[in-house]
């Protein structure tokens, strides 16, 4: 996706060069985005008309990753069935540390790691209602990754639980009983097994790939002299962020366990833009 964004932005930049080259009185400018809610960035801009500028560029906002943990409730059927197996003396004797030998010692905590980052290409048009003023209206599109935040995680002691369930199965079978819960649901209300959680959780906070943008600004993106500055205030219409996963079992877990967060995220379908740029005329 990043490669596609760069290709689209490069095409706009090439178009800027082509337009600028057609008329020696027109100029090409490089814009450096220093302070912005969309991060640091670079732009190329050229006039299409005395009141209209074309801009293309990229912006990037690296954000820190964060870790969260959540304890998931063990399935009630699994709890009662395991307790019956734990009551067997042979099973108890075989469950040596670090394997849990009681239901209360089973650790169902899930560790999640979220990696955040904004990377966008952009295609924008600036309209200057008055040629003598730097005030302008801007419209266009930001083009970015669908996955705004990547979320990865795993059950902290999935391997320990799997080893425990294997011992329970093997020892109970020696006694002529069948306590094979390896492929049974581990979490209340879900079809997820310990094997599913051991493979890991892969999800993302998703938004629209193509995001309309409107804004207003002060200052010329193609300065009349060598140097200029501009300030811009606008909004990116990114769509309501959603936590999604390609695994339907994981998606159901997300919907049930993180539904409150999803409801909050729906309120952030518009991303505010505040931007300060420096512009340098090339020719």
JODAQUI-V238184 format. One record per helix or strand. SS is the DSSP state (~ for helix, > for strand). FROM is the first residue (numbers start at 0). TO is the last residue. Records with the same first field share a line. If there is no record, write none. Layout:
# JODAQUI-V238184
SS->FROM-TO + FROM-TO
This chain:
# JODAQUI-V238184
~->1-20 + 75-85 + 88-93 + 102-104 + 157-173 + 193-198 + 247-256 + 258-264
>->27-35 + 39-48 + 51-61 + 65-70 + 73-73 + 108-126 + 134-143 + 146-154 + 186-186 + 200-205 + 209-217 + 226-236 + 241-243 + 269-280
